[in-house]
Amino acid sequence: MAIIGIQRAEFEATLKSVLSPTTPIRSPEQLKGREKKLEDIRRALVQPGRHIFIYGDRGVGKTSLAQTAAYEHQSSSRPPILLACDPSTSFYRLVQDLASRLLNMDPTILRKTAQKKGGASWVFSAEVQQSIEHGQIPDLRTMNEAVAVTAYVAKLHSPQPVAIIDEFERVQDPNERTLFADFIKQIGDQSINLKLLFCGVGSALDELLDAHHSCYRYLSAVQLERLGYQPRLEIIDAAANALGIVVEDTSRYRIAAISDGFPNYIHLITEKLLWEVFDDDNEIQKTTPDHYVRAVKAAVLDIEPRLRAIYEKASLKYTDEYEAVLWAVADHHELKRRSTDIYESYRRLMDSRGLEPMAREKFNTRMNLLKKPTHASILKGTRQGWYEFSEAVVRGYVRLRAEVRGVQLGIDHPLEYRAPTLWWTRDDCASP
């Protein structure tokens, strides 16, 4: 037994209660670093007819913030409605799905409840009403029908229903976005007791507002950034404290640094670290560098296959030249960097590894190729001479891969943190 007084069943139960590497967080206690954003949402939802749009890079925790807020605001008698968009999502089909979820009741109880609420006085047809009273939502054809049906079933669901519409950026058709914008306005104008929480990237919010210029009055925009250093450390410490162990400082700061501020990475690496402690033959009260090294390797092997595929398509091209270029791009807290600065990072990294750097012209060629589909379009040029990762979450994965190879990239923000020096050799960190 590696952790004094902790049996496997207790260890597993504790791990699930303090870390969420695969599922969204739903409690304010676990939502580290988002207290201000959660309070902003609470205040915004005080006003009738106001809804929320949470936006930010993929992987920053938008769904966790939305679900935590939704569970706070939703009436305790029923759970909030959770819906996701995909490229085929249409407005009427999603509203039909929303209404079906709001209507999820026993048809016998439903018919009695519906009759008490006035039944045929609603604007939809008797045929539609009869279908609803039998627990089914018919195909919706007009905005008025969509709004009326939503209003009707929302009253049947709970005193304060909340619905999350996730990954809204995947709705590509501008006509569909216009319908969503009209729907948001009508929900507010008609004082329908339903709160909507959208999640998406910033461009999705801009397109939604462009679709209906008065839509901004009904939406409170909440921008979510990567986590700062303090909440990163709080996640690690809370998990360790729950098991009565200490994560030594170098490992704490390295997890905080290489996670790049993405909550999923912090939860995943910490989970792997604690399993390494649990599997140790000795009784452990404090983690060691060896635990950390093995945890990072395990995390990279376990990471989302899509990210691994992007990285390997971009970098595994006959030599490790492309991999070194990617590390150089990720070697700073700034997401957008000048090619001159990236090349300086590259020279530093190559010097630290005792390798000869490429000439500047060849380096620029490699970096430009990383913008091509043949290299997964992993980079993009923002303006002349400036580069960034096409997805910020990929940058975090690049930093993880560098760490596994024993390459320490630049800290996330020089004013927030001073990391202890590395304490392992490159041989200790061979590629998995």
C-alpha positions in Angstrom: 0.0 0.0 0.0 1.7 3.2 -1.2 -0.5 5.8 0.4 -0.8 5.3 4.2 -4.3 4.3 5.3 -5.8 4.5 1.8 -7.3 1.3 0.3 -8.0 1.0 -3.5 -11.7 1.6 -3.2 -11.2 4.7 -1.2 -8.5 5.9 -3.5 -10.7 5.5 -6.6 -13.7 7.2 -5.0 -11.5 10.1 -3.8 -9.9 10.5 -7.3 -13.3 10.7 -8.9 -14.5 13.3 -6.4 -11.5 15.7 -6.9 -10.5 15.3 -10.5 -12.5 15.5 -13.8 -10.1 14.8 -16.7 -12.9 13.4 -18.9 -16.2 14.9 -17.8 -17.3 18.5 -17.2 -17.3 19.9 -13.7 -20.7 20.7 -12.2 -19.8 22.1 -8.7 -18.4 25.5 -7.8 -16.0 23.9 -5.3 -14.2 22.1 -8.1 -14.3 25.0 -10.6 -11.0 26.5 -9.6 -10.2 30.0 -11.0 -13.7 30.7 -12.4 -15.3 32.2 -9.3 -15.6 35.7 -11.0 -17.0 34.3 -14.2 -19.5 32.2 -12.3 -20.6 35.3 -10.3 -21.0 37.2 -13.5 -23.3 34.6 -14.8 -25.3 34.6 -11.6 -25.8 38.3 -11.8 -26.7 38.2 -15.5 -29.4 35.6 -15.0 -31.2 37.7 -12.5 -32.8 39.7 -15.3 -35.7 38.0 -17.1 -35.2 37.3 -20.8 -31.4 37.3 -20.5 -29.3 34.4 -21.7 -25.6 33.6 -21.6 -23.0 33.0 -24.3 -19.7 31.5 -23.0 -16.9 31.8 -25.5 -13.2 31.0 -25.7 -10.7 28.6 -27.1 -11.4 24.9 -27.3 -10.4 23.1 -24.1 -10.5 26.1 -21.7 -13.5 24.8 -19.7 -16.5 26.4 -21.3 -18.7 23.4 -20.8 -17.7 23.0 -17.1 -18.6 26.6 -16.4 -21.9 26.3 -18.2 -22.9 23.1 -16.4 -21.9 24.5 -13.0 -24.0 27.6 -13.7 -26.9 25.6 -15.1 -27.0 23.2 -12.1 -27.0 26.2 -9.8 -29.8 28.0 -11.6 -32.0 25.0 -12.6 -34.8 24.1 -10.2 -33.8 21.2 -8.0 -36.7 19.0 -9.1 -35.2 18.4 -12.6 -31.7 18.4 -14.1 -30.8 21.0 -16.7 -31.1 20.2 -20.4 -27.8 19.4 -22.1 -27.7 19.7 -26.0 -24.8 19.7 -28.4 -24.5 21.0 -32.0 -22.9 19.3 -35.0 -22.5 20.3 -38.6 -25.9 18.9 -39.5 -27.7 20.8 -36.7 -30.7 22.7 -37.9 -32.7 25.2 -35.8 -36.0 23.4 -35.9 -34.5 20.0 -35.1 -32.6 21.4 -32.1 -35.7 23.1 -30.8 -37.6 19.9 -31.3 -34.9 18.1 -29.3 -35.0 20.8 -26.6 -38.8 20.6 -26.3 -38.6 16.7 -26.1 -36.1 16.9 -23.3 -38.3 19.5 -21.5 -41.3 17.2 -22.0 -39.6 14.1 -20.6 -42.5 13.0 -18.4 -44.9 10.1 -18.0 -47.6 10.7 -20.7 -50.4 9.9 -18.1 -49.2 12.6 -15.8 -48.4 14.9 -18.7 -52.0 14.8 -20.0 -53.4 15.7 -16.6 -50.9 18.5 -16.1 -51.5 19.9 -19.6 -55.2 20.0 -19.2 -54.8 22.0 -16.0 -52.7 24.5 -17.8 -55.3 25.5 -20.4 -54.6 23.1 -23.2 -56.2 24.4 -26.4 -55.8 28.1 -25.4 -52.3 27.9 -26.8 -51.6 29.2 -30.3 -50.6 25.8 -31.8 -53.1 23.5 -33.3 -55.2 20.9 -31.5 -53.2 18.2 -33.4 -49.9 19.5 -32.0 -51.4 19.8 -28.5 -52.7 16.2 -28.6 -49.2 15.0 -29.7 -47.6 16.9 -26.9 -50.0 15.5 -24.3 -49.0 12.0 -25.5 -45.4 12.8 -24.8 -44.2 13.6 -28.3 -43.0 16.7 -30.0 -44.1 17.0 -33.7 -42.0 18.5 -36.4 -41.8 22.3 -36.0 -42.3 24.4 -39.1 -42.5 28.0 -38.1 -40.9 30.3 -35.5 -44.2 31.0 -33.8 -44.8 27.2 -33.4 -41.3 26.7 -32.1 -41.7 29.5 -29.5 -45.2 28.4 -28.5 -44.2 24.8 -28.0 -41.1 25.7 -26.1 -43.1 28.0 -23.8 -45.7 25.3 -23.2 -43.3 22.4 -22.3 -41.0 24.7 -20.3 -43.9 25.3 -17.9 -44.4 21.5 -17.6 -40.7 20.8 -16.9 -39.9 22.8 -13.7 -40.3 26.2 -12.1 -36.9 27.4 -13.6 -35.7 25.3 -16.5 -32.2 25.8 -17.9 -30.8 24.5 -21.2 -27.2 24.4 -22.4 -26.5 24.5 -26.2 -22.9 23.4 -26.6 -20.4 23.7 -29.5 -22.6 26.4 -31.2 -19.7 27.2 -33.6 -20.5 24.0 -35.4 -23.7 25.5 -36.8 -22.3 26.9 -40.0 -25.4 27.9 -42.0 -26.0 31.6 -41.6 -29.7 31.1 -42.1 -29.8 28.7 -39.2 -27.9 31.2 -37.0 -30.4 33.8 -37.9 -33.2 31.6 -36.7 -31.4 31.0 -33.4 -31.0 34.8 -33.0 -34.7 35.3 -33.7 -35.6 32.5 -31.2 -33.5 34.2 -28.4 -35.3 37.5 -29.0 -38.7 35.9 -28.9 -37.9 33.9 -25.7 -37.1 37.3 -24.1 -39.9 39.4 -25.7 -42.5 36.8 -24.6 -41.2 36.4 -21.1 -40.8 32.7 -21.5 -39.4 31.1 -18.3 -36.4 29.4 -19.8 -32.7 30.2 -19.6 -30.3 29.3 -22.4 -26.6 29.0 -22.0 -24.6 28.8 -25.3 -21.0 27.6 -25.5 -18.8 28.3 -28.5 -15.8 30.1 -29.9 -15.7 33.9 -30.2 -16.5 33.9 -33.9 -19.8 32.0 -33.3 -20.9 34.8 -30.9 -20.0 37.4 -33.5 -21.9 35.6 -36.2 -24.9 35.2 -34.0 -25.0 38.9 -33.1 -24.5 39.8 -36.8 -27.5 37.6 -37.7 -29.8 39.8 -35.5 -28.5 43.2 -34.4 -30.8 43.5 -31.4 -29.8 40.0 -30.2 -27.0 41.6 -28.0 -29.7 42.9 -25.6 -30.7 39.3 -24.7 -27.2 37.8 -24.4 -24.5 38.3 -21.7 -21.2 37.4 -23.2 -18.7 35.6 -20.9 -15.2 35.2 -22.3 -13.1 32.4 -20.8 -9.3 32.4 -20.9 -6.8 29.8 -20.0 -6.4 29.3 -16.2 -3.9 31.4 -14.3 -1.1 29.8 -12.3 -2.8 30.0 -8.9 -5.9 28.0 -9.8 -3.7 25.5 -11.6 -1.8 24.8 -8.4 -5.1 24.8 -6.4 -6.4 21.9 -8.6 -3.2 19.9 -7.9 -3.1 20.6 -4.2 -6.8 19.9 -3.6 -6.4 16.4 -5.2 -3.2 15.6 -3.2 -4.6 17.0 0.1 -7.7 14.8 -0.3 -5.4 11.7 -0.2 -3.1 13.1 2.5 0.0 13.4 0.4 2.2 16.3 -0.8 3.2 17.0 -4.4 6.7 18.4 -4.2 7.1 21.9 -5.6 9.1 21.2 -8.7 6.4 18.8 -9.9 3.6 21.2 -9.0 5.1 24.0 -11.0 6.0 21.8 -14.0 2.4 20.5 -14.2 1.2 24.1 -13.9 3.6 25.2 -16.7 3.1 22.4 -19.2 -0.6 22.3 -18.8 -0.7 25.6 -20.6 -3.7 26.7 -18.5 -6.0 24.1 -20.0 -7.9 22.4 -17.1 -8.2 19.0 -18.8 -4.4 18.7 -18.9 -4.0 19.7 -15.3 -6.6 17.1 -14.2 -5.2 14.4 -16.4 -1.5 14.8 -15.4 -2.5 15.0 -11.7 -4.6 11.9 -12.1 -1.6 10.0 -13.6 0.7 11.3 -10.9 -1.5 10.1 -8.1 -1.8 6.6 -9.8 2.0 6.5 -10.0 2.1 7.2 -6.2 -0.6 4.6 -5.5 1.4 2.0 -7.6 4.7 2.6 -5.8 6.0 -0.3 -3.7 6.9 2.1 -0.9 4.6 4.0 1.4 4.5 7.5 0.0 3.7 10.8 1.8 5.4 13.1 -0.8 5.8 12.6 -4.6 9.2 12.3 -6.3 10.5 13.5 -9.6 10.3 9.9 -10.9 6.5 9.9 -10.2 6.2 13.1 -12.2 8.3 11.8 -15.2 6.2 8.6 -15.5 2.9 10.6 -15.1 3.7 12.9 -18.0 4.6 9.9 -20.2 1.3 8.2 -19.2 -0.7 11.4 -19.9 0.8 11.8 -23.4 -0.1 8.2 -24.2 -3.6 8.8 -22.9 -4.3 12.2 -24.4 -7.1 12.8 -26.9 -6.3 10.8 -30.1 -7.2 13.7 -32.3 -4.5 15.9 -30.8 -1.9 13.2 -31.1 -2.8 12.6 -34.7 -2.4 16.4 -35.5 1.0 16.5 -33.8 2.3 13.4 -35.5 1.1 14.4 -39.0 2.8 17.7 -38.5 6.0 16.6 -37.1 6.8 13.0 -38.2 8.4 13.9 -41.6 11.6 11.9 -42.0 13.5 14.0 -39.3 12.7 15.7 -36.0 13.2 19.1 -37.6 9.5 19.9 -37.6 9.1 18.8 -34.0 11.8 21.2 -32.9 10.0 24.0 -34.8 6.8 23.3 -33.0 8.6 23.4 -29.7 10.0 26.8 -30.6 6.6 28.2 -31.5 5.3 27.0 -28.1 8.3 28.4 -26.2 6.6 31.5 -24.7 3.5 32.6 -22.9 2.4 34.7 -25.9 0.1 32.8 -28.3 1.0 34.9 -31.3 4.7 35.4 -32.0 7.0 36.9 -34.6 9.1 34.6 -36.7 12.2 36.3 -35.5 11.4 35.5 -31.8 10.4 32.0 -32.7 13.8 31.4 -34.4 15.6 32.7 -31.3 13.7 30.2 -29.2 14.7 27.5 -31.7 18.3 28.4 -31.4 18.2 28.3 -27.6 16.5 24.9 -27.6 18.9 23.4 -30.1 21.9 24.8 -28.1 20.5 23.2 -24.9 20.3 19.8 -26.7 23.8 20.2 -28.1 22.5 20.1 -31.7 23.2 22.3 -34.7 20.3 24.6 -35.6 19.0 25.0 -39.1 19.8 28.1 -41.0 17.1 30.8 -40.8 15.9 30.3 -44.4 15.4 26.6 -44.0 13.7 27.2 -40.7 11.2 29.6 -42.3 10.5 27.1 -45.0 9.7 24.4 -42.4 7.5 26.8 -40.4 5.5 27.8 -43.6 5.0 24.1 -44.4 3.4 23.6 -41.0 0.6 25.8 -42.2 -0.2 23.4 -45.0 -2.8 20.5 -44.9 0.1 18.1 -45.5 1.3 19.0 -42.0 -2.2 19.1 -40.5 -2.3 22.9 -40.8 -1.1 23.0 -37.2 0.1 26.6 -37.6 -1.4 29.7 -39.1 0.0 33.1 -40.0 -1.9 35.9 -38.4 -0.1 38.7 -40.2 3.2 39.1 -42.1 5.9 37.4 -40.0 3.6 36.3 -37.1 2.6 32.8 -36.3 0.4 30.9 -33.9 -1.1 27.4 -33.4 -4.4 26.9 -35.3 -5.9 25.7 -32.1 -4.6 26.9 -28.7 -5.3 23.5 -27.1 -2.8 21.9 -29.6 -0.1 24.2 -28.2 -0.7 22.7 -24.8 -0.2 19.2 -26.3 3.0 20.3 -28.0 4.4 21.4 -24.6 3.5 18.0 -23.1 5.4 16.3 -25.9 8.4 18.5 -25.4 8.3 17.7 -21.6 8.4 14.0 -22.3 11.5 14.5 -24.4 13.2 16.4 -21.5 12.9 19.7 -23.2 11.8 22.5 -20.9 9.9 25.2 -22.8 9.4 28.8 -21.6 7.2 29.4 -18.6 3.6 30.5 -19.2 4.1 34.0 -17.7 7.4 35.3 -16.3 5.7 37.7 -13.8 3.6 34.9 -12.3 6.0 32.1 -11.7 9.6 31.1 -11.2 10.0 27.4 -11.8 12.7 25.3 -10.1 15.3 23.9 -12.5 14.7 20.6 -14.1 16.0 17.6 -12.3 16.0 14.8 -14.8 18.1 14.0 -17.8 17.1 13.5 -21.4 17.7 9.8 -21.1 15.1 9.6 -18.3 12.5 11.1 -20.7 12.8 9.0 -23.8 9.8 9.4 -26.1 7.0 7.0 -25.3 
